[in-house]
């Protein structure tokens, strides 16, 4: 099947808006106590970021480094404790957490005792009851060891997300992800034995050398474990990552067509085997337990107001400001930011340093984005109640354009704005078209480092 529009379907994965490349240094370094003083704090989300991996995959542009030499993991956890104390003091009494997630990097890079310490930071210093709220943790096959999984299960982990990407060894090598299928299968067996309620498996399509047949092989290998969730990611090749396509035989147009073809094949394969589509990327088994929808599950976690992020790669969200530490992709720059983080005294963690103000217009765009990119779509009445306007009044040109392309579902029930199947397929083109001119300009001016 060929592309039905002239718009390139794979432009940007909108997992947070505005993106960190639109952030800037905050010259006034506002105090966290003031930022959170008037915010609702009875149902916060907590995210702890671990910026370490055993290897860095060729497609990865996450804030992470390879290894943690010379006691760096211990020093990082020390700094995480200092930051947690400062943030907890700034939040004051009455802060309650409704969900938690550990991401990275690879949180399970930490050894079992270090994972215990990480959980203690979340519980004893931040006050999150990990046994009572959804807790999602990311892992890799090599680090999903029995002792680490036992810690996570005992501390209340409800969802474990395993980055597999491909069950075909040659494809894993092509994506610069050194692993063997036998090791992946062994890790999956350990996860199931640990009894964590929700298993998510990440897979990637569009890898050089990947065919429809090999893509189905990977899907079926994943399905053999009956994962409660599956994420299907298109391959992106981004600046300053280890993967290049200089030797690829395909043109960009041919690569787009192949990725779309593989996406549709994967989507239909999962829909025919008892999975429901939640977003372009996420598929959930129809009989999965309710913990599968916890805040730790990917898209929602990255978009919710009331997010407290700890760690040098984490974002925090108030209704009026998104903030974080500095951002980089280049390994040398990342190492410098981590070294700076672990050397900070506690007082340095009481202020926001990099961020972007969320104006009324940006709040509208963000609400529309985080809703319409989900398969269930946007509740127009909820939008109207929050913003005293209809989305068609705020975004007439964009929505008319999407409708003309066939990206909106004309059969959606009254009061709901929902993407068509083709609209979901083009989520990575639709999302960037909703960025404001100011955010576009800031992202264009960002100098990759």
N, C-alpha and C positions, 0 to 999 in steps of 0.2 A: 504494500500500500504506500502511495506517495503522500508527501505533505500537501495538505489542502490549502495552505496559505503561504504567502511569501515570508512570513515571520519565522525567524530561526527559533525552533522549539526549545533549545537548551541555551539559555542566556545566564541565568543565575538562580541558585537554590535559595529561596527566601525563607530561611529558618529563623530570622529575627529581623525586625524592622524598627528603627533604622539599623543598618549594618554597622559594625564597629569601624569600618573605614570612613564612615561619616562622622565619627566622634572627633573631638578636638580637645586640646589641653584646656582645663577650666582654670583661668587665671586667679579666680577668687577662692578656689579650693573649698567649696562649701562644706560646712560641718555636717556629718551624717545625722547628728541629733536634730538639727534644724530641718534637714530634708525629710526625715521620717516623722516629725512631730505630729503632723496632721493627717498622716496616711492611715488607712485601715490596716490593722496589724493582727487581726484575729484569725486569718487564714492565709498566712504567708507560705511561699515556696522556698525551699532551701536547696542551694546547689553548691557542692564542694568540688573544686577543680584540681585534678592531679596531672601535672604537665610532663609526665614521663611515659616513655614507651620502650619496649625492648628493641624495636626497629621502627623506622619511619617509612611507611608505605609510599610508593611512588606518586600516588594520587593525593596524598594527604596535605592539606594546608591548615590543619589545626594547630593551636598553640601548644606545642609539645617538643620535647627534646629526646634524644636517644640516651637512655641510661641515666643514672644518678650517682656519679662517682664521689668518693671521698666524703661519705656521710651526708650527701646533699638531701637525700630523702628525709633523714632525721631533722636536718636544718629547716627543710620546707615545712614539715609538720610543726616544728617549733614556731615558725612564723605564722602558720595557719592558726595555731592556738592564740597567738598575740592578736591576730586580726579578729578572731572570733570573740575574744574578750572585749575588744574595742567596739565591735559592731553590736554585740549584745548590750553593752552599756548605752550605746546610742539609741537603740530601740526602746529601752526602758521596760517597765513592767507592762504586762498585757500582751506581749508578742506571743503568738501561737503559730505553729507550723502545721499545715494541712498536707504537705507532701515534701519529699526529699529525693535528691538524685546525686550520685557521684559520677562525674564524667572526666573527660581528659582530652588528649592523652589516654592513658589506660589506668584507671584506678587500681586494677588488680596487678599492676606492676609492683605495688606495695606488697610486702610479705604479710603473712597472717597476723603477726603481732602489730604491724603498722596499720593494718586495716582495723584492728580492734581500737587502736588509738584514734583513727579517723572517725570511727563511729562514736567514740567518747567525745570528740570535739563537737560533733553534731548534737549529741544528747546532753552532755554535762555542761558544756559551755554555751551552746545555743538554745538548749531547752526543747529540742525536737524529740518527740517520742517515736523512735524508729519502729518500734513494734506495733504502733497503732496507726501509722500513716503509710501510704504507698511509698516504697523506696525502690528506685531504679538504679542499677549499677551497670556500667559498661565494662566489657572484658574482651580479651583476645584468647584464641585457643591455647597459646603457649602459657598464658598466665592464669588460666582457669584451673588451678590445681585443687586437689581435694581439700587441703588445709585452708586455703583461702575461701573456697566455696562454703566450707563448714562455718567459718566465721560469719560470712555474709548471711547465710541461712539462719544462724542462731540470732543474729542481730535484727532480723525482720525484713530482709530483702524480699520484695514481692515480684520484682522483674529483673531478669538478667539479660542484657543485650550482648550477643556475641558477634563480633565482626569477622565473618567468614569470607565474604566477597565472592569466592568461587570455590566449588568442590573439585574443580579440574586443576590439577597441579600446574600444567603448562600455562593456564590463564593466570593463576596466582603469581607465577614467576613473571609473566608479561606485565602485570600490574605492580611489579616490584614489591611483592608481598611474599617473602619466603616462608612457605608452609607446605606440609604434606596432608593429603586428605585423611590419611590414617590418624594423624595427630588431631585433626579437626573432629573426626568421629569420636575419638577417645575423650576429647574435651566435652563434647555434647553428652556422652554417656555419664561423665562425672556431674554435669549440671543437672541432668535428670535424676541422678541418684541423690543429689543434695536436696531435692524436693522444693526448690524455689518455684512458686506457683506459675509464673509467666516467663516463658523463654521467647526471646526475639532473636531472629537470625537476620543479619544484614547481608544482602547480595548486591553485586554490581553488574550492570549490563553495558555493553559498548566497549569491552576490553578488546584490544587488538588480537585477532585470531579467534575470537568468540563467534560461534555460529548459532543458528537457531537450535540445532541438535544439542550442542554442548550447553547452551543456556537451559534447555529443558532438563538436561542431566543434572545440573546444579539445583534447579528447582525441585526435582523429584528427590534428590538426595536430602535436601532440607525438609521436604514434606514427610520423609520417612520418620522424622523425629516428632511429627505433629506439633510444631511450634505454635504457641498461642498467637504470636505475631510474626510477620515477615516484613522487612523493609526492602524495597527494590530501588536501588539508587542508580541513576545514569552516571557513567564515568564522565568526570570533568578533568581537564588538564589545565591547571592554574599556574600563574606566575610563581617562581621561586620554589616549586615542588620538584620532586625527583623524576617525574615522568614526563617524557616528551614524545611527540608523535611525528618527529621529523622523518622517520623511515616508513610511516604508514602509507599504504598504497591508496587509501581513500581520500577524496576531497572532503572538505568540511560538510558539503551538502550530502554526500554519500554517507558520511558518518552520522549525520543527523537522521537520515532516512533509516539507517540500520538501527540506531538507538530507538527510534519510534517503533520500528517493527518489533524489536525485542521487547520493548515495554508492553505493547499490545498483546504479544504472545504470552508474556508472563502474567499480565493482568487477567487475561481470559483463562489461563491455566489455573490460577488461584481461585477465581470466581467459580469455576467449575468443580472445585474440590472443597467447598464448604467455607470459603473465606469471604469476608465482606471488605469492600474497599473503604478506607477511612480518609485517605488523601491520595495524591498521586503516588506517594512512596509507600504508605502504610497499609497493610492488610491484616485483618484480625480474624482469627478463627471464630466462626459463628457461635460456638459453645464455650468460648474462652471465659474464665472467671472474671468477675468485675474488676479485679485488681489490674487487669490489662489496660484499663482506661485511666489509671492514676496519672498524676501530674508528671511523674518521672518519664512518661512515654513520649520523648522526642518533641514533636511539633508544639504541643501545648506547653511544655515546660519552658520553651524558649520564648514564648509570646506573652506570658501572663504577667500583668501588673502585680506588684507585691512580691517580687523576686529578690531574695537575698543571695548574692553570690560571694563565696569565699574562695580565695586562691588567685594567683596572678593572672589567670586567663578567664576568670568568671565575670559575667555581667550582673549588675543589680538594676532593678527597675522600680522607680516610684512612678506615680501618675504624671509627674512633671519633669522627671529627669531619668535618663538611662546613663549609667556610669560604669567604669571599669578601670583597670590599669592600662598601660600602653599596649599596643597590639603589633605583632610582627608575624611573619611566616619564615623568613630566613633563619637558619639554625643559629648563626652567630648572634643575631639580634635577640632571638628568644633566650639564649643562654644569658645574655646581659640583663634582660628584664627579670629572669628568675633569680640571678645573683643579687640584683638590687632588692627584690622582694624579700629574700631570706635575711638580708642585712638590716631591715627596717626595725626601728623600735616601735613599741606599741602605739605611741602617740601618732605616728604617721598613718595609722590605719583608721583614724577617726574622721577623715576627710575624703571627698570625691575628687579625683584628679583629672580623669578624662571622661568625656561624656557628651551627651547631646540633649538639649531641652526638648520636651515633647509639647508642642503647641496644640491648640484646638484642632487645627487642620491635620497635623501629624497624628493625633489621637484618632481622628476619623479614618485616616488612611490605614492606620495600624489595625483598627477594629475590622474594617472591611477586608483587609488582607488575611488576618488570622482566621476570619470566618469563612470567606468564600473559597479559600484554598483547601478547606475541609469538604469532604463529600456531602455532608449534610447541609452545607451552605449557611447563609446568613439569615437570621430571624429579623425581618424588617421592623417588627414592632419593638424588639429590644434595641435596635439601632435608633429608632425614633425616640424611645424613652430616654436614651442616654444623650442624644445630640439634638433633639427637637427638630429633626429634619429627616427626610427619606434619603437613602443612598442615591437614588436617581436624581435628587435635587443637588446633592453634593458632588456627584461624579457623573454628570450626564454624558459627557463626551466619551469617557472611558467605557461606560457600560453600553453605550450605543455601538461603539467599536467592537466590543466583545460579542455583542448580539449579532452584528453583521457577519462576524467570522464563524458563527455557530458555536461559540464557546459558552453560551448561557442555555440553560435547560428550559425550553418553553413549556414543558409539562410539569414544572415544579408547582407544588401546591400554593395557593394564594398566601401571600405574606412571607414567602421564602425566596431568597435569591440564591440560586444554585447553579453550579457549573454543569454543563453537559459532559458526557464521556470524553468528547474531543477537547472540551475546555480543561478538564482535569489532566489530560495528556499534555496540554500546553501550559501547565502551571508555571513552569520555569520561564515562560515568555510573558504570561499574563501578569505575574507578580511584579516584575520590574517595571511594567507600564503604569503601575499604581504608585511608584515612588514620586515624591514631590520634586519639583525643580530644584529646591534648595538641597535636598538630600542627594540628588543626582550630581549637582555641582560639587558638593563636598566629597563624594566618592570619587569623582573624576579628578579632583585635586589631590587626592591621597597619593603619597609616594610610597610604593610598595617597599617593604624592608623586612 
